[in-house]
Amino acid sequence: MDVLVTALTIFLLAVFVGFEVITKVPPTLHTPLMSGSNAISGITVVGALLATGMQQSKLATVLGVLALIFATINVVGGFLVTHRMLAMFQRKN
């Protein structure tokens, strides 16, 4: 029970700190930060694959699959936004 309380406390603190950090970023920096977060999401994809592949419990497998789905969506969305941003800076003929 102590491990669950500790993990839940760390999770809630991470959510709070993440929210506070993201809301303080000016809008002009969101796209470059999204490009940089693709690397972090790539690490999340690898971790999700490991969690899913180990199959230690049903819960770990389900959470691994969910993490894999959400991280993949984040990576693809980040690349699409980055591609769109770079297209804005190309010369028009």
C-alpha positions in Angstrom: 0.0 0.0 0.0 2.9 2.4 0.8 4.3 1.8 -2.7 0.9 2.8 -4.3 0.7 6.0 -2.2 4.2 6.9 -3.1 3.7 6.2 -6.8 0.4 8.2 -6.8 2.1 11.1 -5.0 4.9 11.2 -7.5 2.4 11.0 -10.4 0.3 13.9 -9.1 3.3 16.0 -8.5 4.6 15.3 -12.0 1.1 16.3 -13.4 1.1 19.5 -11.4 4.7 20.5 -12.3 4.1 19.6 -16.0 1.0 21.7 -16.1 2.7 24.7 -14.5 5.7 24.4 -16.9 3.6 24.1 -20.0 1.3 27.0 -19.2 4.3 29.3 -18.7 5.7 28.7 -22.2 4.9 31.5 -24.7 2.9 30.4 -27.8 5.9 31.1 -30.1 7.9 28.4 -28.5 5.2 25.6 -28.6 6.2 24.3 -32.0 9.9 24.0 -31.4 9.2 22.4 -28.1 6.9 19.9 -29.7 9.7 19.0 -32.1 12.0 18.3 -29.2 9.4 16.3 -27.4 9.3 13.8 -30.2 12.6 12.4 -28.9 11.1 12.0 -25.5 8.0 10.3 -27.0 10.3 8.0 -28.9 11.8 6.9 -25.6 8.3 6.4 -24.3 7.5 4.2 -27.3 10.5 2.0 -26.5 9.5 1.8 -22.8 5.9 0.9 -23.8 7.1 -1.8 -26.1 9.3 -3.3 -23.3 6.4 -3.1 -20.8 4.0 -4.7 -23.2 6.5 -7.4 -24.3 7.4 -8.5 -20.8 3.8 -9.5 -20.0 4.4 -9.6 -16.3 0.8 -9.0 -15.6 -2.4 -8.1 -17.4 -2.4 -4.6 -16.0 1.2 -4.0 -17.2 0.4 -5.3 -20.6 -2.8 -3.1 -20.9 -1.0 0.0 -19.7 1.9 -0.7 -22.0 -0.4 -0.9 -25.0 -2.1 2.3 -24.0 1.2 4.0 -23.5 2.3 2.8 -26.9 -0.8 4.1 -28.6 -0.7 7.5 -27.0 3.1 7.9 -27.5 2.7 7.0 -31.2 -0.1 9.5 -31.6 2.2 12.1 -30.0 5.2 11.3 -32.2 3.1 11.4 -35.4 1.3 14.6 -34.4 4.7 16.2 -33.6 6.1 15.4 -36.9 3.0 16.6 -38.7 3.2 20.0 -36.9 6.9 20.3 -37.5 6.4 19.5 -41.2 3.7 22.2 -41.4 5.9 24.7 -39.6 8.8 24.1 -41.9 6.5 24.4 -45.0 5.6 27.9 -43.8 9.2 29.0 -44.3 9.7 27.6 -47.8 9.7 30.0 -50.7 6.6 30.1 -52.8 7.0 30.0 -56.6 
